[in-house]
Amino acid sequence: MPAIVEFDTLPQLFDGLVDHFEGQNRTALRYWDRDDKAWGAIDWETFRDNVHAMAGYLYSRGIRHGDRVAILSENRPEWAYTDMATQLLGGINVSLYTSLPASQVAYIIHDSGAKIFVVSTGIQFKKAKEIFNLCPELSEVVTMTEPKKDIPGCTQMFVAALKSGAQAYEDYGDEIARRRKAVEPDDIACLIYTSGTTGNPKGVMLTHRNLCENAKSALIAVPFGNEDHHLSFLPLCHSFERTAGYSAVLACGGMITYAQSIDSVSRDLMDVKPTVMISVPTLFERIYNVIIKSVQEGSAVKKVVFNWSLRAGKQFADKMHSGRNPGLLLKAKKAVAHKLVFSKLHEKLGGNLRFAVSGGAALPKTVGEFFLAAGITIVEGYGLTETSPVLTISPFDKPRYGAVGHVIDGVTVGIHSLTENSIIGQLCGEDYPSNLTTEAGEVVAKGPNIMKGYWNNDEATRESIDEDGWYHTGDIGRFDDGYLLITDRIKHMIVSKGGENIYPGPIEEGFKSEPCIDQLMVVGEGRKYLTALVVPDEDSVRRFGKENGIESSEFGELLEADEIKKIYSDIFRSYSRQAAGHEKIRDFRFIREAFSVENGMMTPTLKLKRKVISQNYADLIEEMYANVG
């Protein structure tokens, strides 16, 4: 549904919502109160008072139009207070991933020129202390958690900041009000530093217009309503959560509950019972794989019941989304399937879920179709940090998994031919032909959601936005009957020794539903054939070993068993029988350590750092090509 208030800037959104809900005792935010061990509620009046208090504090510390305030925190109310307070002053929010090491935190704080640094836990406060003297413009650290040791002179407690800020707001309220009214749509609202797979991150400058127009367009496409309740666990420094799970949910009058932690999401879902869930594909993939593993381990009867239920669910979904009446018999089958199988999935997700939203990466087709058969529609979106981020959203009533949906209102997406250097097809969100089909090329975009540019990096800005105003995403895609399909990233393209161009993304995607494969990366740049580095799923391997009398306390020894290796050989052989010659995977090696943000082999947005992984496992890669002339 559309936003419940008119707004062109974030201060207008906040003030409009505060006025709209005044006197209604309406909950805006919920959080886990660790002292009371219960969910606490923050109504709109309290939200307003705390934002005003934080604005008063920041103003008293010299924050003015264009100044940067950095936040290193998990999702929690204090993040929202600081962000909205910064926006009211015309300042710029610089949010950081909590997983970043101190060295990268130092780079971002120094590059952005942040003056105030707000941090959450003791771990994040430690990083702030380490980098403080490396950032000459940084004047103060505000911490949400009381330090265990003496507090340095440059530090202020968040609670104390709110207390003194409330008085400052009384003293400077008129001036702060004047400044928030002076905020213009084209002013920068936030810097989001991209987690690049190579080099230093770039600060994406997103304006109030970028964020507000994108949220409003997303609300036209996604059926959020004022009775909806969102469990927020994706990092708020990620543009997807910032727009979809924060601005859009608030703008439609919905309620946000902050998860206790990323590790508690499964428990929080059942406790909080949200109506909508916004996530990256990884969560949906894990849920799917757990269910498939359970079925595979189950009895023959369990497998028959599951497969029958899945067929019934798919048949029902196909009828519904093609506009046909499913009929009484199919409705009855769907009800039985829900009771026997799918009700358990709904319970795990809280039992109150109307739909889910997936973004940040490609959702595997098999996973999307499974959830749809189970009665849970996953609305898939596509975009980048530089596009605020949404470019396309799959239609709620006609989802097509394997594609990323239709272009949203106000945005134009084009396909740029890499050989002809021209646009070979484009769709506008307001008016596009559903039968448009094009060849593949680079996805480019125009619209009010396209970033202002990269902070302190005019060269990178010119490389990304051409003279005609098209932002070049770096993604390869094509239109098919009005839907956008994304193939891969241009920079991920593998050029084989024979000169074939191979995109590893779709190949890797196909293995995500294999229970015994946790992670996988395709290798083959400049080589005669493709190979793969595989992170095996330990639980699946040990279970197979136990069932077949192959046991070892050492997982590495278990992986050396011929019977275990044959499982993986068969998987790759089955894939290769259907693949083009240059896309067949001829060999593989096991990797014991999972790719992760902590070990530097994934970005904070969970993308593979291919060069880092290739360097780390260069010896294994060479083994797979040792006998090639």
N, C-alpha and C positions, 0 to 999 in steps of 0.2 A: 504494500500500500504506500501511497505518497507520504512524505514527511508531514507531521502534524503541525509544524510551524514553518513560516517563510524564513529563509536565511541565505545569505551569500558569503558570510564569514563565520568562523567558529564562535566569536563572541556573540554574534546575532543568534546562532543556534542555541548557545547556552542560555542567554537571557530570555529567549523565546520560550524555551522549555521550562525555565524557572517560573516565568509568569503563567504559563499554561497550567502547571501543576500546583500553583500556590494554593494552600489551604486544603489540599486533597489528601494529605498524609500518605502520599504515594512513594513507594520505595523505588529508588533509582539504582542503587548498588547494594550488593550483598558480599560478605566476606567471611572467612573462617576466623572466629575470635579464639585465639590460642589459649587465652586465660580462662574464658568461660567454657571452652570446648563446645562451641555451638555456632551456628550461622548468625552473624550480626547483620542488621539492616540499616541502611542509610537513606533517609527520605530526601526529597528534593530540597527542602529547606536547609537540612544539615549539609547537603552537598554544596548548596550555594554559599552557606556561611564559611565552610572550610576553604572553598575556592577563593572567596573574597579575602579571607585571612592570609592565605598563601600569596595572593596578589599584593596584599599590603606589605607582607614581609619582603617579597622580591623587590617591590618598589622602594622600600626603605634601604635596600642593599644596592640601589643604583641601577636596577634593570629597567631599561627603556626600550623604545621601538627599535627592533632589529637586533637587540642583544640576545645572546644564546644562553639557554639554561639546559644543562645536560642531565639526563636521568638514566641511572643504571639500576634497574629494579625489575623484579618479577611483577606480574599483573596483580595490582592491589589498589585500593582506593587512593592511597597517597600518590600513585602515578597519575590518576585522573585529576586530583586536586592541583598537582604541579603543572600538568599540561594545560588545563583550562586557565589557571592563573597566569601562566606565561602568555597564552593567547589574548587574554584581556588587556595585557600591557603592550600588545603588539610585538612581543618577543618571539623567539624561535626555539622550538623544542628540539633538542638533540638527544635521541634515545639510543641506547646501546644494548646489545645482547648481553645477558648476564654470564653467558658462556665464554665471553672474550677474555683472553689473557691480559695481564696488565700492560704489556707492550702495545697491543692494539688499542686498548683503552686510551693510553697516552697519545697515540697517533691521532685518534678521533677528537679528543679534548683539545689537543694542540691545534689541529687543522681547523676545527670549527671556531676556535677562540672563545670557548664557553667561559662565562664568568662565575656561574654558580653550578655546583655539581651535587645532585641529589642522589643518594645511594640507599639501598635497602638493608641488607644483612651484614653481618660482620665480615663475611668473605668479600663482599663488594667494597666495604669500607677500607679493608686492607689494601685493595687495588688503588683506591683513591689516595691513600696515604703514600703509597709507593710512587705515584706519578705526579703528585701535587707540585713538586719543585721543577718538574720538567715542562710545566704548562704555565708560562709567565702571565697569561691573562686570567687564570683561575684564581679567584679571591677567597672562595669559601666552599666548604663541603658541608652538606646537610644530611645527616644520617637518620634513618627511620628506626634503627636498632641501637640501643645503648651499648657503646664499646665496653669491652671487658677491662681495658686498661685506661689510663688517664686520657682524657680527651684533649687533643692538640688545640692550640688557640685558634686555628683556622676552621674549627668544626662547630657546628650547631646541631642540636637535636631537633628532629622534625616537630615533635610535640611543642617544644619551646618556640620554634619558628612560628607555628600556628598561633600560639598565645600572644606573642609580641606582634605578629602580623595583624591580628584582630584589632588591636589598638591602632596600629599604623593605618589600617583601612578606614577607621573612624577619622583619623587625622587627614588622610589624603584621598578619601573616597571620591570627592568631586573631581580631583585631577585624574584619578584612575578611570572614572566614568568617561571623562573627556577623551582619554587615550583609547579606550576600547571602542568608542564611537568613531574614532579616527582611523581604525584599522580598515584597510582597503582589500578587496578581493585578490588583487595581484601582489599583495605583500606576502613574503615567505612565512609560512606557518611552522614548518619543520624541516630539519635535515635528517634524512634517513641514509645511513651509510651502507652501500651495497656490499654484500659479503662476496666479493669477487673470488673466483677460483685461482686467479693469479694477480700479483701486484697488490698495492695498497688499495683499500676500499675508497670509493668515490662518494662524496656527499651529495645526494640527490635533493635539490631544492624544490619542495612542493609548496605551492601557494594555497591560500584559503580557497581561491576559485577551484584549483585542482581537486582538493579534498572534498569541498562542499558539492560541487557539480557531480563528482563521481559517486558520492553517497546518495544523492538524489536520484541519479540515473539507476543505480543499483536497486533502490527501493521500488522503482517502477517494475523491475524485472523479477525481483525476489519477494515472495509474499510474506514479509515480516509484518507483524501487526502490533497494536499497543498492548495486547495481552500476552505477547511472547516473552520468553524468559531464556536468556542465553548464558551458558556456562563458558566463561572466557579462560582459555588456557594457552592459546597460541601467543607468542610474545607480542606485546603491544608496540614494540619497536619495529615489527614487521608490518609493512604497509597493508597487507591483507587483513590482519586483525584490527589495525587502526581504523580502516575504512569500514569494513563489513561488521566486525564484532564490537566496535566502539561508536563511531560517528553514526552509522546507519541504524544500529539498534536503538541508540538514544533518540535519534531524529524521528523514529516511528513511535516513540513512547514506550519502548520495551524496557525490560529490566536486565541488568547484568549481574551475574554472580561470578566472583573471581575464585577459580579453583585453588585448593590449598597448595598444590604444587603440581608440576607436570607428572610426577609419579603417582599422584592420588586421583588422577582423572577418572579411572574406572570406578573407584569407590564414590567419588563425588557425583558422577552421573546418576547412580542409583539413589543417592541421598538428596540431591538437588532437584532431580526430575525436570530437566529443562524441556522446553518445547522446540527449540532449535539448537543445532550444534554446528559450529563452524570449525573446520579442521583441515589439516593437510592430508593427502592420501595415505600416508604411513599408518595412521590410526585405523582407517577402514581396512587397509590391507592386513594389519595384524589381527583384527577381529575376524576377518574372513578366513585367514590361515588357521587360526585357533579352531574355528568351527569345522573346517575341512579336515584338520588333523583328528579332531574328536570323532568325526564320522568314519574316517579311515581306520581308526583304532576300534571302532564299535563292532557290534555283531552284524551278521548278514541282514537280520531283520531291521536293524537301525539304518543300514545303508539303503535298503529298499524304501523304507518310510521317508528318509531324507530326499532321495532322488524323486520319489513320487510327489512330495510336497514342493520341491523346487520346480518341477515341470508344471504343476498346477499354478504356482505363483507366477511363473513366466507367462503362461497362457492367459491368466487373468490380467496381468500388466499389459500384455500386447493388445488385448481387446480394449482395455480402458484407454490406452494412449493412441489408439487408432480411431477412437470415437465410436466404437461398436459396443452394443450391449453384451456383457459377458454371459448373460443368461442365468437362470436359477441353478442349473447343475454346476456350472463353473464357480458361481458364488459359494455354493455349498462346499465344493472341493477346497476353495481358498480358505474358507472358515475352518475346515478340518486341518488343513496344512498349517494354519496359524496356531491352532491349539496344540498340535502334535510337535511342531518344530519351531516356528518363527516367534512364538510368544516368548520364548526364553531369550531371544536376541533383543526383543523390545524391552524386556525387563532389565537386561544388562545396560541398556541405554536410558534407563529411568522410567520407562513405561509411558512416557508422556510426549514423546518426540513426534512433531508434525512433519519435519523434514530436516535434512542436513545439507550443509554447504561445504564443498571441497574446492581448494585452490592451492596455489603455491607450486604445484607440480602436476604431472599427468595422473589421472585416476585410471588404473587398469580397467579395461572394458569388462572383464569377467567379474571384477569386484563390484562395479556399478550395477551390472545386471543382476547380480546376486541380491544386493540390498533392495533393488526395485521389486524383485520377486518376493522378497520377505516383507514387502509393504512399507519400505522406507525409501522415499525418493531422495537421491543425492543430487542437489543442484550444483553443477560444476561450472567454475569460472576460470577465466584466463586473463592474465595481465602481468605487468612487471612493476617494480618499485617506481620506475620512471613514468608510469602511466596511472599512478595514484590508487590502486593498481589496476582496476577492472577495465577490460576491453570488451570481453564477451561473457555471456551467461547462458547456460542451457535453459531452454524454456521449461517451466515447471510441469506443464501438461504434456510435453513431448520431448522428454530427455533422450539424448542419443549418446550413449557412452562410446568412447573412442574418438569423439569430437568434443569441442569445448564451447559449443553453443552459438548463439546469435550475437551480433554486434549490439551493444547497448545504446540507448538514446543519447544523442549529442556527440557520438563518436563515429569516426570513419576509419575503417580498416582496409588496407590495400595489400595486394600481393605484388611484390617488386621482383621482376624477372632478373635473375643473376646474370643471364647471358645477354638479354636485350637492354638491360639498364633502364627499364621503364615499368610503369604500373600496368599489369595485365588483367586486373580485376579489382573492384573495390565495392564495399558495402557500407551504407550509412545506417545507423541504428533506427532512424525514423522511417526509412523507405528503402527496402531492398528486395530484389526478386528472390523468391525461395528456391528457384531452380538454378541459381548461379553456380557454375562449376568452373574451376580454373586449374591450370597447371601449378605445380609447386614453385615457390619462390620465397623471398624473405618477407615476413610479415612486417608491415609498416602501419603507422597510425597517426591520425590527427584528431584534435578535439580539445575541449577546455581542461581535460585531465592530464595533458602532457606536461611534464615537468618544466620548470623555468630554466633548468640547466644543472650543471654540476658545480658545486661550491669550489671556488678558487681553481677552476679547471676549464677555461674557455676552449682549449684544444679538444678535450674529450667531448664537450658539448657540441662543437662543430662536427665532430665525427659521428655523433648520434642523431642530430637533427639536421636534415639537408636544407638546401636553399629554398625548397618548395614547402618547408614546414613539416615534412614527414619525419616522424621519429622511427628510426630503424631498430627493431627489437633484437635482431640477431637470431631470431627463430625462423626455422623453415616451416612453411605451412601452405595450405591451399583451401579454397572453398569447395564444398560439396553440397549441393542442394540447399544453399543458404547457411549451412553450418561451417564453422571454421575447424579445420583439422591441423594440429601441430605435429610435425614430424620429429624435429630435433633442433639443437643449436648449431649454427654455422660453425662456431669454433670447436665443436665436438667432432666435426666430420673427420673421419679417418680416410686417408688416401692410401690405398694399398700399393704395393710395389708394381702391380700391373696397371695402376692408374685409375682404378675404380673408386668412386666416391661412396663411402659407406657411413650411414648415420647409426651410431651405436644405441641411441636411446630406445627406439622401437624394439630392437633385439633384446636389450636388457629388460624392457618392460614385460616381454613375453615370459620371462622366468620368475616374475614376482609371485605368481600363484603356485610355484613349486614348493611344497612344505619343507623339503630338505635343503632349500637354498635360502639363506638369510639375506645375503647381499651378493652382487656380481658386477664385475666391470669387464667390458669387452676391450681387447687389446688388438692392435694390428697396423698401426701407423707405419707406412713404409715397408710392410712385410708382405710375404706371398700369400698368407692366409690369416684368418682370425683365430684368436685364442681367448681364454677367459680366466680371470682371477676370481675365485669363488670363496665366499665366507659361508661355510656350511652351518645349518641349523643344528646345534648340538643335541637338543632334545629329540629331534627326529632321528638323528643318526644313532644315538644311544638306544632309543626305543627299537629301531630296526635290528641293531646288534643284539640286544637282549632277546628279541623274538627268534633270532637265528643262531643263538648260541655263540655270539661273537662279543665278548665282554672284555673291557680293559678299564682300569681306573684312569689311565692316561688317554685323553681324547686324541692326542696325536697318534698314538699307536693304533687306535681304533680306525682312524682315517687311512691307515696304511693297509688295512685288510682289503683283499681283492673284491670281496663281496660288496664292501662299501663303495669302493671306486667304481664298481660296475653300475651301481645306482645312478651315479652322475654321468658315466659314459653313456648309459642308455638314454638319459634325458637329452644330452647334447646330440646323440645320434638321431633321436626322434625329431628334434628340431631341424637338424641339418638335412634330413630327407625331404623336407618341404621348403627349404631355403634356397635362394639363388646361389650359384656356385661361389661367388665372391663373398657371400654372407654366411657361409657354413662355418661353424666353430670346430676346429680340428683338434684342439687340445685344451687342457685346463690344469690349473694348480690350486690347491687349497691354501687359504689364508686363515690363520688362526685368530688374528686380532680383527675385530669388526671395524669397519670404517666409521669414524665418529668425529664430532667437532673437537672433542678433547685431545685426540691424537693428531689433529691437524689434517686428517684425510677427508673431512667434509666441511662445508661452509656452515654457518649458523642456520641457514635455511635448508640444510640437509641435502645439498648438492655435492656430488663427488668432485674432489680435487684431483682430476685425472693425472696431471703432471706429477703431483706429489706422490700419488699411489704408484705411478710407474717408476719413479725414482726409488721409492722405498723397496719395491720388489723387482728391481732391475735384474737381479740374478735369476729369479724364478722365471721371468719373462724370457730371458736369454736361453734358459733350459728348453723352453717350448719351441725354440727356433734353432737349436744347436745343430741339428742335422740337415738344415736347409742351406743349399749352396747359394 
